[in-house]
Amino acid sequence: MKKLTVELGERSYPIFIGQDLLQNIELLKPYITGTQILIVSNTTVAPLYLAQIEKLFVDYTVKYVILPDGEEYKNLEVLNKIFDVAIANKFDRSCTFVALGGGVIGDMTGFAAASYQRGVSFIQIPTTLLAQVDSSVGGKTGVNHAFGKNMIGAFHQPICVIIDTNVLSTLEDRQLSAGLAEVIKYGLIGDLEFFEWLEDNIPYLLQKTPSVLIEAIERSCQNKADIVAKDEKENDMRALFNLGHTFGHAIESGMGYGKWLHGEGVSAGTMQAVYLSKLLGNISEQDFERIVAIFQQANLPVLPPNAVEMPSEKYLDLMAGDKKVQAGVIRLVLLKKIGEAFVTGDYSPELLTTTLTEYR
């Protein structure tokens, strides 16, 4: 088992990574507050793991909420189902919410925990690779709005994250690839050595080789934990994690939530950011093709929707509504080179338009 720590002073918390962790209640006990536990899961994950998790909490009062599965259900209406169960069962401020699922479940459970009685504790048990390497760590929680992804939410850190790689055995291939988009991101923005390691190990990750999965998850989480510890609320360097996300979020919302997985939008969006970086003279054609190759190797899309599905005007409009826009300027994460990224609003609008029209 690997153990990392997100260093946030009194709110620091551990990330446990390994196999068979969901069978170990002793791992969880020190982080459970109170005697009431509310498990939030979805219709895909609950039949697989809810009974196993419930057995861990035999000494507690346990209730659960099963939400529909999919990004299209990440909204305020569905979020209310969590509050309904907590209030109906008189859960108090000492209760603990447990997120058992992928990124949608983690984000919604965290936001519910941040909001319920003005804040209760919650534990992340992510069951997708994407959630394990990204959304379960760092305390970003929230729901989508029809006009933008994750526009309603809060920073609310979990009290621990339990990453059991065994759960990935039931993860479908498309979801696994979607998670790899976020893994590759860490190499691109600040860890050239990790990127080079990934170039050699993507086939083993696709095969779900346990030791390789644990290595990739550990290195991804360490990269994220290091930056979150320095910039919890994304005032500076944490914004680097948004490589490809402004483009990708526009794809997700523009195509209709759920049609493109988050990681698929990030993959295509990252390639748009890399293309713009190439237009700016930062990325060589050779490195551009190298980045294309690793996403393709991971079975991820490298092109956004075509101009008929997503006209450039619609694309720009959606990007302009992104929460990373400041004073009307769309701030983007671009690459100086593989392994080094930067955040900027100082680019030619014409080059952005060129990217949206040419790179299809």
Stockholm file with secondary structure:
# STOCKHOLM 1.0

chainA/1-360         MKKLTVELGERSYPIFIGQDLLQNIELLKPYITGTQILIVSNTTVAPLYLAQIEKLFVDYTVKYVILPDGEEYKNLEVLNKIFDVAIANKFDRSCTFVALGGGVIGDMTGFAAASYQRGVSFIQIPTTLLAQVDSSVGGKTGVNHAFGKNMIGAFHQPICVIIDTNVLSTLEDRQLSAGLAEVIKYGLIGDLEFFEWLEDNIPYLLQKTPSVLIEAIERSCQNKADIVAKDEKENDMRALFNLGHTFGHAIESGMGYGKWLHGEGVSAGTMQAVYLSKLLGNISEQDFERIVAIFQQANLPVLPPNAVEMPSEKYLDLMAGDKKVQAGVIRLVLLKKIGEAFVTGDYSPELLTTTLTEYR
#=GR chainA/1-360 SS CEEEEECCGGGCEEEEEESSGGGCHHHHGGGCCSSEEEEEEETTTHHHHHHHHHHHTTTSEEEEEEECCSGGGCSHHHHHHHHHHHHHTTCCTTCEEEEEESHHHHHHHHHHHHHGGGCCEEEEEECSHHIIIIITSSCEEEEEETTEEEEEEEECCCSEEEEEGGGGGGSCHHHHHHHHHHHHHHHHHHCHHHHHHHHHHHHHHHTTCHHHHHHHHHHHHHHHHHHHHHCTTSSSGGGGGGTTHHHHHHHHHHHCTTSSCHHHHHHHHHHHHHHHHHHTTSSCHHHHHHHHHHHHHTTCCCSCCCTTTSCHHHHHHHHHTSTTCBTTBCCEEEEEETTEEEEESCSCHHHHHHHHHHCC
#=GC SS_cons         CEEEEECCGGGCEEEEEESSGGGCHHHHGGGCCSSEEEEEEETTTHHHHHHHHHHHTTTSEEEEEEECCSGGGCSHHHHHHHHHHHHHTTCCTTCEEEEEESHHHHHHHHHHHHHGGGCCEEEEEECSHHIIIIITSSCEEEEEETTEEEEEEEECCCSEEEEEGGGGGGSCHHHHHHHHHHHHHHHHHHCHHHHHHHHHHHHHHHTTCHHHHHHHHHHHHHHHHHHHHHCTTSSSGGGGGGTTHHHHHHHHHHHCTTSSCHHHHHHHHHHHHHHHHHHTTSSCHHHHHHHHHHHHHTTCCCSCCCTTTSCHHHHHHHHHTSTTCBTTBCCEEEEEETTEEEEESCSCHHHHHHHHHHCC
//
